[in-house]
Each structure stands twice: as structure tokens, then as C-alpha cells.
Amino acid sequence: MSCFGDNWGLEFTPEEIERARSENRLLSMELELSRLCNLRCIYCYAASGLALENELSFDEITNAIDQGIELGARNIIILGGGEPLLYPDLFKVIDYILSKGVRADLFTNATLITPEIAEQLYEKKVSVVMKQNSHIKEIQDTLAGHAGAFDAIRKGLTALLDAGYPDETHTLGIETIICKQNIKELPALWRWAKTKGITPYFETMTWQGRAKEHPELEVSIDDVRQLFETLAKIDREEFGNEWTPHPPLVSSHCARHEYSCTVTSDGDIHPCPGVSIPVGNIREKSLAEILNKSPVVRDLRNIRQTVKGQCKECDLGSFCYGCRGHAYQVSGDYLAEDPVCWLHS
């Protein structure tokens, strides 16, 4: 699942988030272009591979972007719910976003990034987050569901680095899922990213999409806790960063439900990729109407009051409300306590 916390959007102040929440407006919007993908990642939240039958046209995509910006979105996040670089008009979409004066962020598996593509992304100041689940070839290929993924990802990363990523105006991140196959090497992967100025987004999985077919991915709550505590110690002692370990994101937390939404490739609006509940379709109603009238969105916009169980009583509740995707995929209740949080296990 493509998930990221407030480290990705530090320009959003608590006051801006509160205003967006209370007025049912946006600060960011997540956008799928297609479910078409050249990999078959065994943990993929969207079970991507083939394009859906009735995906949004380019004009419908730009209309969705317009509606998001009208509601206040300051950056459009192009998700990897499918591989964006397989979408033939990707750079037209990026140019359209940039022409509106908002930021474009790209999630990609990086396997299709050539030196020419990397240079284009750098020139346009697109923030890039690429998949990097392991530095061990066999593990990376297994998780990607595709032999050769490791080598292709490495070439894509090299192209991005050669183009100039990362620097003060060009963010480069890696998106890493925490699973049984890679958990032992994640402290080393964290150090590697940090020393290169790459932002690591390490996250626990939601049990949806293709992940439901692969129970061998599962990690115990205690092992996840130990990993988070190890990474917190590394960050504190080696990089001068202090943070409280708690899921689902290492060194960060998710507040997206207060100011974001997801537009899927067939026009459905979801609160986030994890809470995969269609609350409306942008072909049938405006984005504003969907967000204003959905009781699910209303619940999640007011999550700190509506969340249930021990998440409601948690001492970290002022900035954390657990992962709503975990809660929904495991229990069917997007307001339930986070079932994989060790703080109340």
C-alpha cells in the first residue's frame, strides 16, 4: 500500500490541517492513473497488473485534478496503484498539474526510469518515491513477483541519482513494506537511505489486495515493535532525530484522512488506499459533493473523536489515530482500534 505520513507534507501546519478538516477541503489528493503494471508485487494493495475496463480518460483525469485544486489541494500525488510510467500521457498529466501551480509527487516502482526520464522528472522538480524493499536480489525479486526487478530498480535509482536527486529542491524517497522476508535487513537499509539523503518510508502492510494471498509475509507484532525501536535508536544516536515508535509508519504518522482523498483509476473516491470504501464516483457527482455528503468521510475527518477502542484512549492520540486501513481490512470497521499496534496489545 502506498501510504505516507506527515514527513511527506511538512508544509502543512496544524492550523492548515484543522481548517481543511473543518471545512471538508483538501490539502493534497492521491490519484491513480491506471492499474496497469509491469510487476506483480505480492503485497500490492490494488493487486495491480492489468488495466481496468473503464479507466478515466485523460480529460477526466485533468477534471479530477481541477476539482481537487478547487477544494484546496496543493499537491497531487500520483500513486503507484499500477505503474504510472506505463501510462502514455504521464508527463502530460504532470505538466497539467504543474501548470496549475501545485506540486506533483510520483510513486513508481522505478523499473522503467531511464536517464532521459530521470532528467525530465528532475527538470520539472517532481518529488519521487520509488519502491525499494531489499538490497538482496532474491528477496527484492520475490516481493516484486518478477525476476529481474532488482536489477531494473537499481538502474532506475542510478538514473535518478545521476540526474541530481536528491537535493534541496528535489525529494527522493524509498517506499518499503515491512515483512518477514526483509525485516532483518531494514536497519541497514534505513542507514543507507539516510546517509544518501533519501527519505525512507517504511510501513507495515495492510492485508488487502494480493497480500491476502501471501500469509508468508506476516511479521509478529513484537518483531515490528522491536524494529521500530531499533530504527528510533539509530535515528536518535546517528542522525539526531527523536521520535516515538508507533505504527504504521516509521518516524512519522498518518493524518491524511483529515485533508486528503484518493481518486482511483475508474473514478471511485476512497478515503485512502487502505480504507478502500467507494464513497462516490467522480463521473457521477462532483468531488465536493461526494466529500460533503459521505458519512464515511465525515467519520474520518473527525477521527480523533470517532475512533474506537484503545486508540481512543491512547496517550499518543493528539497526533496518532492508528492505521485506518489496518482497522478496516482486518475488522471491517474503519473506526476500530488498530489491530497491529503493540501499544495496546
N, C-alpha and C positions, 0 to 999 in steps of 0.2 A: 504494500500500500504506500501510495505517495503521501507522506504526512510530514509536516514540519512545524516547528513551534515559533515562538516569538523572536528567537535569534535571527530568523529569516527576515523579520519586519520590524527592526528596532526603531524605524522612523515613526511607528505608530505609538503615540503616547497613551497612557491610561485614560486621559481625558478624551482623546480622539476615539478610542475604542468604546468608551462609555457612551459617547454621543452617537456613534454608529449603531450600537446595540439598542439604545433607547428609541432611536428614530427609524429602526429597521432599514438602515442603509448599509453600504458596503465600504470596506477599505481595500479589499482585494477580491478577486474572483478566480476560481480554478476552471480551466477549460480543456476538455478533451476534443481533439480533432478527429480521431478515428481509433477504432480498436485494432486496426491492422498492426501487426508486429512481426519482426523477424526472429524474435526469441520466443521461448515458451517457459518463462521463469516459473518454477514450481511453486512459488509463493504468491504469484500475481493476484492482486485483489480483484482485477477485472477479467481474469482468465483470458487475456488478450491473445490474439493470433490472427483471426480473420476479421475483416471489416463487417460491421453490422449492415443489415439490408437497407436501412433507411437513415443513413447518417446525414448530418446537417450539410447543406451546401456552403460554399464559400460566402455567399451573400447572407445566409442565415447565421453563419459564424460571426461575420462582422456586425450584424444586427444585434447579436447577443453581447458582443463587446461594447457596442454603443449603449445598450441598456445597462450593463454593469457600470460603465463610466458615469452615466447619468445618475446612478444611485450612489456615486462617490468613490468607486474603485480607483485606486491609484496605481495598482499593478495587476497585470493579468498573468496568471501562472498557467503555462501550457503544460498539462500533465502528461506523464508517460503511461497513460492507460491504453496502451498501444504505443508504437514508436513514432513520435512526431516527425522525424526526418524521413519517414516513408510517405508523409502527406505531401502531395506535389506542390501545394501552394503555401508551404510553411513560411517561407520568407515574405510572401505577400501578407500573410497574417501578422507576422512580426512587424513589418513596415506599417501596416494599418494601425496596430497598437501604438507604435512609437509616434505616428503622425498625430495621435490624439493627446500627446504629451504625458503619457503614462508609461510605466516601466513594463518590460517584457521579461519574464523569467521562464526558463526552459528546463524541463525534466527530460532526460534522454538516457538510453542505455549506452550511448557513446560509440556503439559499434560501427556506425555509418559516418562518423565525423572524419572528414578528410582535412588536410591542411587548408584547402580553399574554404570549406565550410567553417572551420575554426576561425579563419581570418574574417569572414563575414560576420560571425557572431561577435567577435571582438570589436570590429568596426562599429557595430550597432549598439555596443555596450549591453548586450544581453547577458543577464546572470544565468549561469549554467549549473545544474546539479546533475551529476552522472552516476549511474549505478557502479558500485564497487563493493562487492560482498566478500571478496577474499583476494589475497595475494598468492594463493595456491591454485595453480591452473585447474587441477581436477575438481576442486571444490567450487570454483567460480563457474566452470562449465556445467557442473551438475545442477547448481542452483539456477543457472540461466536456461537449463533444459536444451542446451545447444553446444555441441562440440565446436571449439574454435572461438567461443565467446571471450575467453580470457585474452587471447592474442588481439582480437579486434578491439576490445575495450582498452587495452594497453596502447594500441595505435591511436585511438581516439584521444586518450589522455595526453599522449605525446604531442599530438597536433594542437591541442588546447594550450598546453604549456609553451610550445614554440610560438604560438600566436600572441602570447603575452599574459595569459591567465596564470594565476590570479594577481591582481594588483588593487590599488586603492579604489578604482572605479569599475573593476571587473571581478565580480564574485564567482568563485568556482567552489562547488561543494560536491561531496560524495554522499550518496544515499545508500545506507547499509542496513539490511534487516538482521536481527539477532536470531540465530537459530543454532541447533545442536551442532551442525557441521562447521560453523565458523567461530563459535563463541571463544574458543581458546586463543585465537589469534587476534581478537579485536583490540586488546590493549596496544599491540604493536601497530595495528592499522590506524588506531587513533593517533598515536605518536607520529607516525609517518605523515598523516594528513596535516596535523598541526604544525609540524616543522616546515612543511611546504607552503603554509599559508592557505591551505584548503580547508574549508569548513566541513567537518564531519557531521552528518545527520544519521545517527544510529537510533534505530527504533525497534520496538517489539512488534510482532506481527499481529494482524487481525485474522481470525480464522474464517476467511471468506474466499470466494473465487477458487483458484487452483490449490491454494493452501489446504483446503479441506480434504483434498485427495492425498495429502502427504503428511501423515502424522509423525513421520520420522524427523520432521523439522522441529518438533516441540522441545522447548527447554523448560526446566523446572523453574518455578518462581524463585526458589532460593538461589539457583545459579544466575538468574537475571539480576537479583539483588546484589550478589557478590560482584558481578561485572560492573554494575553502576557504581558501586562503592570503590572498586579499583580505579575506574576511569575518573571518578571525582578526586581521588588521591593523586593520580597522575596530573590532572589539571591544576590542582592546588599547589603541588610541590614543584612541578616542572614548567607550568605556564602561567602561574599566578592567577588562576580563575577559581573562584569559590562558588559552589552551588550545592544545593541539597538533592541527593539522589532520590528520584521517584520516577515511575514510568509515566507515559510510554516513551518519552524522548530523552536521550542522554543530554544533560546540561541545559535543558530547555523545558518548555511546557507549551501546551496547545491551548490557544484561546480563539481558534478560528471560527467557532460557532457563534461568537459574538459579532463577527464582522465579515464573514465570507460565505460563499456557497460554491457548489460545483455544478457546471453545465456539462452533461455527458454528451457523447458524440451523436446521440439520437435526440437530443433536446430535452431530456429529463433533467429536472433540477433536484439535486440531492443536497442535504445539509453538509456532507463531506463524503469523501470516498468510502469511509468506514461505515457511516450511517447511510447505507445505500437504500434509502426510502425515497421513491419518487414523490415529491410534494407538488408536482405540476410539470407541465411541458411548455417550453418557451414557444413552441409552434402554436399553442392553443391559447395561452394567456401571457400577458406581459410579465417580465421578471418582477417588477414592483408589486403587481397584484398577487403573484404566487407567494412572495416573501411576506406580504402583509396579511394574507388570509390563511396561511398554513399554521395549524396548531402545533405541528412538529417543530417548525422554525421558531414559533413563539416560545415553546418549552425550552429549546436550546439557546435562544437568545437570553433567556432568564435562568440559565443552567445553575447558577450558584444558589438560586432559591428553589429550583425544582428537582435538583439531583437527589437521589435516594440513598438509603443505606449508610455505610460508614464513610462514603465520600462526602456526605452532607455534614458529618461531624468532624472531619479531618482537620487537623491543625494547619494544613497547607491550603485550606480551602480558599484563601484570599487570592491565590494565583494558580491553583490546580484544581481541576474537577475530574481527573482521571481521563481515560480514553473512552469516548462515547462509542467509538467503533467497536472496541473490545466488548463493552457492555451489550451493545445491540447484537453483535454476531454470536455471542455466547448465550445470552439470556433472552434475546428478543425484545428487550426493554432498553431503549437508548438512555433512559434516566437511571438505570440501575447502577450500583457501585461497580467500580472497575474490578472485574474478576481476577485480573492478573497482578494486582497491586499488592506488594508484600507488606505495606504499612498497616493493613488491616487483616492480613492472612492469619 
